[in-house]
Amino acid sequence: MTAAHKVKITYCAECGYEQQTLDLAKALMLEFGSRLSGIELIPWEGGTFDVSVDGQLIHSLTRDGGLPKHPAIADAVRARLSA
């Protein structure tokens, strides 16, 4: 049995990051499908856009500067799935 992996995307709703959030979630669903137990989308405020896998932060807008690139997030998820 494979381990269940969860992606969490916390985004700034007041900043209008909904489309970027949905695009990233769709890309992850299409690539990883049933290998993920879920993708949680959390509207927040304060200019945030954070992505974590299994509780490990893999991208932070404030820490990493800017919105994440889909290939970089996919690579991080892929690494976590193979761990």
C-alpha distances in whole Angstrom, upper triangle without the diagonal:
4,7,9,12,16,19,22,26,29,32,36,37,40,40,39,35,34,34,32,30,29,29,27,24,25,24,21,20,21,20,16,16,13,11,13,13,17,20,22,26,29,32,34,38,39,38,35,32,29,25,23,19,17,21,22,25,25,28,31,34,36,35,34,37,37,34,31,31,28,27,27,24,22,22,22,18,17,18,16,13,14,14
4,6,9,13,16,19,22,26,29,32,34,37,37,36,32,31,31,29,26,26,26,23,21,22,21,18,17,19,17,13,13,10,8,10,10,14,17,20,23,26,29,31,35,36,35,31,29,26,22,19,15,14,18,19,22,21,24,28,31,33,31,31,33,33,30,27,27,24,23,23,21,19,19,18,15,14,14,12,9,10,11
4,6,10,13,16,20,23,26,30,31,35,34,33,30,29,29,27,24,24,25,22,20,21,21,17,17,19,17,13,14,11,8,9,9,12,15,17,21,23,27,28,32,33,32,29,26,23,19,16,13,11,14,15,18,19,22,25,28,30,29,28,31,31,28,25,25,23,22,22,19,17,18,16,13,13,13,10,8,10,10
4,7,10,13,17,20,23,27,28,31,31,30,27,25,26,24,21,21,22,19,17,18,18,15,14,17,15,12,12,9,7,6,5,8,11,14,17,20,23,25,28,30,29,26,23,20,17,14,11,9,12,14,17,17,20,23,26,28,27,27,29,29,26,23,24,21,21,21,18,16,17,15,12,13,14,11,9,12,12
4,7,10,13,17,20,23,25,28,28,27,24,23,23,21,18,19,19,16,14,16,16,12,12,15,14,10,11,10,7,5,5,7,9,11,15,17,21,22,25,27,26,22,20,17,13,10,7,6,10,11,13,14,16,19,22,24,23,23,25,25,22,19,20,18,18,17,14,13,14,12,9,11,11,8,7,11,11
4,7,10,13,16,20,21,25,24,24,20,19,20,19,15,16,17,14,12,14,15,11,11,15,14,11,11,11,9,6,5,5,6,8,11,13,17,19,22,24,23,19,17,14,11,8,6,5,8,10,12,12,15,17,20,22,21,21,23,23,20,18,19,17,18,17,13,13,15,12,9,12,13,10,10,14,14
4,7,10,13,17,18,22,21,20,17,16,17,15,12,13,14,11,9,12,12,9,10,14,13,11,12,12,11,8,8,6,5,6,9,11,14,16,19,21,19,16,13,10,7,6,5,6,8,9,10,10,11,14,16,19,18,18,20,19,16,14,15,13,15,14,10,11,13,11,8,12,13,10,11,15,15
4,6,10,13,15,18,18,18,15,14,16,14,10,12,14,11,9,13,14,11,13,16,16,14,15,16,15,11,11,8,6,5,6,7,11,12,15,17,16,13,10,8,6,5,6,8,8,10,9,10,11,12,14,16,17,17,18,17,15,13,16,14,17,15,12,13,15,13,11,15,16,14,15,18,18
4,6,10,12,15,15,14,11,11,12,10,7,10,11,9,8,12,13,11,13,16,16,16,16,18,17,14,14,11,8,6,5,6,9,10,13,14,13,10,7,6,5,7,9,11,11,12,10,10,9,10,11,14,15,15,16,14,12,11,13,13,15,14,11,13,16,14,13,16,18,16,17,21,21
4,7,9,12,12,13,10,10,13,11,8,11,14,12,11,15,16,15,17,20,20,19,20,21,21,17,17,14,11,8,6,5,6,6,9,11,10,7,6,5,6,9,12,14,12,13,11,12,10,9,10,12,14,15,15,14,12,12,15,15,18,17,14,17,19,17,16,20,21,19,21,24,24
4,6,9,8,9,6,7,10,9,7,10,12,11,12,15,16,16,18,20,21,21,22,23,23,20,20,17,13,11,8,6,5,6,7,9,8,5,4,6,9,12,15,17,16,16,13,14,11,10,9,12,14,14,14,12,10,11,15,15,18,17,15,18,20,18,18,22,23,21,23,26,26
4,6,5,7,6,8,11,10,10,13,15,14,15,18,19,19,21,24,24,25,25,27,27,23,24,20,17,14,11,9,6,5,4,6,5,5,6,9,12,15,18,21,19,19,16,17,14,12,10,12,15,16,14,13,11,14,17,18,21,20,18,21,23,22,22,25,26,25,27,30,30
4,5,5,6,6,10,11,10,12,15,15,15,18,20,20,21,24,25,25,25,27,28,24,24,20,17,14,11,9,5,6,6,9,8,9,10,12,15,18,21,23,21,22,19,20,17,15,14,16,19,19,18,16,14,16,19,19,23,22,20,23,26,24,24,27,29,27,29,32,32
4,5,8,9,12,13,13,15,17,18,19,21,23,23,25,27,28,29,29,31,31,28,28,24,21,18,14,12,9,8,6,8,8,10,12,15,18,21,24,26,24,25,22,22,19,17,15,16,19,20,18,16,15,18,21,22,25,25,23,26,28,27,27,30,32,30,32,35,35
4,6,8,11,11,12,14,16,16,18,20,21,22,24,26,27,28,28,31,31,27,28,24,21,19,15,13,10,9,7,8,6,9,10,14,16,20,23,26,24,24,21,21,17,15,12,14,17,18,15,13,12,15,18,19,23,22,21,24,26,25,25,29,30,29,31,34,34
4,6,7,9,10,11,13,14,16,17,19,20,22,23,25,26,26,29,29,26,27,23,19,18,14,13,10,11,10,11,9,11,11,14,16,20,23,26,24,25,22,21,18,17,14,16,19,19,17,14,12,15,17,18,22,22,20,23,25,25,25,28,29,29,30,33,34
4,6,5,6,9,10,11,12,14,16,17,18,20,21,22,23,25,26,23,23,20,16,15,11,11,9,10,10,11,9,9,8,11,13,16,19,22,21,21,18,18,15,14,12,14,17,16,15,12,9,12,14,14,18,18,16,19,22,21,21,24,26,25,26,29,30
4,6,5,6,9,10,10,12,14,15,16,18,20,21,21,23,24,21,22,18,14,13,9,10,8,11,12,14,12,12,10,13,14,17,19,22,21,22,19,19,17,16,14,17,20,19,18,15,12,14,15,15,19,19,17,19,22,21,21,24,26,25,26,29,30
4,5,5,6,9,10,10,12,14,15,16,18,20,20,23,24,21,22,19,15,15,12,13,12,14,15,17,15,14,12,15,15,18,20,23,23,23,21,20,17,17,16,19,21,20,18,15,12,13,14,13,17,18,16,18,21,21,20,23,25,25,26,29,30
4,6,5,6,9,10,11,12,14,15,17,18,19,22,22,20,21,18,14,14,11,13,12,14,15,16,13,12,9,12,12,15,17,21,21,20,18,16,14,14,12,16,18,16,15,12,8,9,10,10,14,14,13,15,18,18,17,20,22,22,23,26,27
4,5,5,6,9,10,11,12,14,16,16,17,19,20,17,18,14,11,10,8,10,10,12,14,15,13,11,8,10,10,13,15,18,18,18,16,15,13,13,13,16,18,17,16,13,10,10,11,10,14,15,12,14,17,17,16,19,21,20,21,24,25
4,5,5,6,9,10,10,12,14,15,15,18,19,16,17,14,10,11,9,11,12,15,17,19,17,15,12,13,13,15,16,19,20,20,19,18,16,17,16,20,21,20,20,17,13,13,13,12,15,16,14,14,18,18,17,19,22,21,21,25,26
4,6,5,6,9,10,11,12,14,15,18,18,17,18,15,12,13,12,14,15,17,19,21,18,16,13,14,13,16,17,20,21,21,19,17,16,17,16,20,21,19,19,16,12,11,11,9,12,14,12,12,16,17,16,18,21,21,21,24,25
4,5,5,6,9,10,11,12,13,16,16,14,16,13,10,12,10,13,14,16,18,20,17,15,11,12,10,12,13,17,18,17,15,14,12,14,14,18,19,17,17,14,10,9,9,6,10,11,9,9,13,13,12,14,17,17,17,20,22
4,6,5,6,9,10,10,11,13,14,11,13,10,7,9,8,12,13,16,19,21,19,16,13,13,10,12,12,15,16,17,16,15,14,16,16,20,21,19,20,17,14,12,12,10,12,14,10,10,14,14,12,14,17,16,16,20,21
4,5,5,6,9,10,10,13,14,12,14,12,10,12,12,15,16,19,22,24,22,19,16,16,14,16,16,18,20,20,19,18,17,19,19,23,24,22,22,20,16,14,13,10,13,15,12,11,15,16,14,15,19,18,18,21,23
4,6,5,6,8,10,13,13,13,15,13,11,14,14,17,19,21,23,25,22,20,16,16,14,15,15,18,20,19,18,16,16,18,19,22,23,20,21,18,15,12,11,7,9,12,10,8,12,13,12,13,16,16,16,18,21
4,5,5,6,7,10,10,9,12,10,9,12,13,16,18,21,23,25,22,20,16,15,12,13,12,14,17,16,16,14,14,17,18,22,22,20,21,19,15,13,12,8,10,11,8,7,10,11,9,10,13,13,12,15,18
4,6,5,5,8,9,8,10,9,8,12,13,17,19,22,25,27,25,22,18,17,14,15,14,16,18,19,19,17,18,20,22,25,25,23,25,22,19,16,16,12,13,15,12,10,14,14,11,12,16,15,14,17,19
4,6,6,9,11,11,14,13,12,15,16,20,22,25,27,29,27,24,21,20,17,18,16,19,21,22,21,19,20,23,23,27,27,25,26,23,20,17,16,12,13,15,13,11,14,16,13,13,17,17,15,18,20
4,6,9,9,10,14,13,13,16,17,21,23,26,28,30,27,25,21,20,16,17,15,17,20,20,20,17,18,22,23,26,26,24,25,23,20,16,15,11,11,13,11,8,11,13,10,10,13,14,12,14,17
4,6,6,6,10,10,11,15,17,20,23,25,28,30,28,24,21,19,16,15,13,15,18,18,18,17,18,21,23,26,26,24,26,24,21,18,16,13,13,14,12,9,11,12,9,8,12,12,9,12,15
4,6,6,9,9,10,14,16,20,22,25,28,30,29,26,22,21,17,17,15,16,19,20,21,19,21,23,25,28,28,27,28,26,23,20,19,15,16,17,15,12,15,15,12,12,15,15,12,15,17
4,5,7,9,11,14,17,21,24,27,30,32,31,27,24,22,19,18,15,15,19,20,21,20,22,25,27,30,30,29,30,29,25,23,22,19,19,20,17,15,17,17,13,13,16,15,12,14,17
4,7,9,11,15,18,21,24,26,30,31,30,27,23,21,17,16,12,13,16,17,19,18,20,23,26,29,28,26,29,27,24,21,21,17,17,18,15,13,14,14,10,10,13,11,8,11,13
4,5,7,11,14,17,20,23,26,28,27,23,20,18,14,13,10,10,13,15,16,16,18,21,23,26,25,24,26,25,22,19,19,16,17,17,14,12,14,13,9,11,13,11,9,12,14
4,7,10,13,16,20,22,26,28,27,24,21,19,15,13,11,10,13,15,17,17,19,22,24,27,26,26,28,27,24,21,22,19,20,20,17,15,18,16,12,14,16,13,11,15,16
4,6,10,13,16,19,22,25,24,21,18,16,13,12,10,10,13,15,16,16,18,20,22,24,24,24,26,24,21,19,20,17,19,19,15,15,17,16,12,15,17,14,13,17,18
4,7,10,13,16,19,21,20,17,14,13,10,10,9,10,12,14,14,14,15,17,18,21,22,21,23,21,18,16,17,15,17,17,13,13,16,15,12,14,17,14,14,18,19
4,6,10,13,16,19,18,15,13,12,10,10,10,11,12,14,14,15,15,16,17,20,21,21,22,20,17,16,18,16,19,19,15,16,19,17,14,17,19,17,17,21,21
4,7,10,13,16,15,13,11,10,10,11,12,14,14,15,14,15,14,15,15,18,20,20,20,18,15,15,17,16,19,19,15,16,19,18,16,19,21,19,20,23,24
4,6,10,13,13,11,10,10,10,12,14,15,14,16,14,16,15,14,15,17,18,19,20,18,16,16,19,18,21,20,17,19,22,20,18,22,23,21,22,26,26
4,7,10,11,9,9,11,12,14,17,19,17,19,17,18,16,15,14,16,19,19,19,17,15,16,19,19,23,22,19,21,24,22,21,25,26,24,25,29,29
4,7,8,7,9,10,13,15,18,19,17,18,16,18,16,13,13,14,17,18,18,16,15,17,20,20,24,23,20,23,25,23,22,26,27,25,27,30,30
4,6,6,9,11,15,17,20,22,20,20,18,19,17,14,12,13,16,18,17,15,15,17,21,22,25,24,21,25,27,25,25,28,29,27,29,33,32
4,6,9,12,15,18,21,23,21,21,18,19,16,13,11,10,14,16,14,14,14,17,20,22,25,23,22,25,27,25,25,29,29,28,30,33,33
4,7,10,13,16,20,23,20,20,16,17,14,10,8,8,12,13,11,10,10,14,17,19,22,20,19,22,24,22,23,27,27,26,29,31,31
4,6,10,13,16,19,16,16,13,14,11,7,6,7,10,11,11,10,9,12,15,17,20,18,16,20,21,19,20,23,24,23,25,28,27
4,7,10,14,16,15,14,11,11,8,6,5,8,10,10,10,8,7,8,12,13,16,14,12,16,18,16,16,20,21,20,22,25,25
4,7,10,13,11,10,7,8,6,4,6,8,9,10,11,10,9,9,12,13,15,13,11,14,16,13,14,17,18,16,19,22,21
4,7,10,9,8,6,6,5,7,9,12,12,11,13,12,10,9,11,11,13,11,8,11,13,10,10,14,14,13,15,18,18
4,6,6,5,4,5,7,9,12,14,13,13,16,16,14,12,14,13,15,13,9,12,13,9,9,13,13,11,13,16,15
4,5,5,7,7,10,12,15,18,16,16,19,19,16,14,15,14,15,13,10,11,12,8,7,10,10,7,9,13,12
4,6,8,10,13,15,18,20,19,19,22,22,20,18,19,18,18,17,13,14,15,11,10,12,12,8,10,13,12
4,6,9,12,13,16,18,16,17,20,21,19,17,19,19,20,17,14,16,16,13,12,15,14,11,13,16,14
4,6,9,11,15,16,14,15,18,19,17,15,17,17,18,15,12,14,14,10,10,13,12,10,13,15,13
4,6,7,11,12,10,11,14,15,14,12,15,15,16,13,11,14,14,10,11,14,13,12,15,17,16
4,7,10,12,10,9,13,13,12,10,12,12,12,9,7,10,10,7,9,12,11,10,13,15,15
4,7,9,8,7,9,9,8,7,10,11,12,9,8,11,12,9,11,14,14,14,17,19,18
4,5,5,6,7,8,8,8,12,13,15,12,11,15,15,13,15,18,18,17,20,22,22
4,6,5,5,5,6,7,11,14,16,13,13,16,17,16,17,20,20,20,23,25,25
4,6,5,7,9,11,15,17,19,16,16,20,20,18,20,23,23,22,25,27,27
4,6,9,11,11,14,17,18,15,15,19,18,16,18,21,20,20,24,25,24
4,6,8,8,11,14,15,12,12,16,16,14,17,19,19,19,22,24,23
4,7,9,11,15,16,14,14,18,18,17,19,22,22,22,25,27,27
4,6,9,12,14,13,13,17,17,17,19,21,22,22,25,27,27
4,7,9,12,11,11,14,15,15,16,19,20,20,22,25,25
4,6,9,7,7,10,12,11,13,15,16,17,19,21,22
4,6,5,7,9,10,11,13,14,16,17,19,20,22
4,5,5,6,9,10,11,12,14,15,16,18,20
4,5,5,6,9,10,10,12,14,15,16,18
4,5,5,6,9,10,11,13,14,16,17
4,5,5,6,8,10,11,12,14,15
4,5,5,6,9,10,10,12,14
4,5,5,6,9,10,11,12
4,5,5,6,9,10,11
4,5,5,6,9,10
4,5,5,6,9
4,5,5,6
4,5,5
4,6
4
